[in-house]
Amino acid sequence: MEFLRLVLVFLHLLGMAVLVAMLLLQRRTAPDGPLNKGWLHGSLLQLVTGLALVGIAEMGEPPVNHAKVGVKLVVLLVILGLVAVNVRKEKFAGWLVPTLAALVVLNTGVAVFWV
């Protein structure tokens, strides 16, 4: 079970890395649009692996911090919603990429600093 948890953590971190890479790629190659589909793939990877990690944690001994999980889930769903709405558009609002970046940083901060 520990190996599965470690694989899920690895994939979860890769999902975060994809989101950071999309931020850098979006700012460099297409700051006005279209939105890179990698945003969607990274967000979905984060969602699936995060839910699986919570499922595994529920089977363990220390209690799961449901408030932390809920906040992270809401932030990720906002990211997914913004990306899903804008991924097919030729151009998107100028505030979208900085907002997505702030939400990714917020989610990472919640994961690291909320014990």
Secondary structure, DSSP 8 states (H G I E B T S, - for coil): -HHHHHHHHHHHHHHHHHHHHHHHHHHHH-TTS---THHHHHHHHHHHHHHHHHHHHHHSSS---HHHHHHHHHHHHHHHHHHHHHTT-SS--TTHHHHHHHHHHHHHHHHHH--
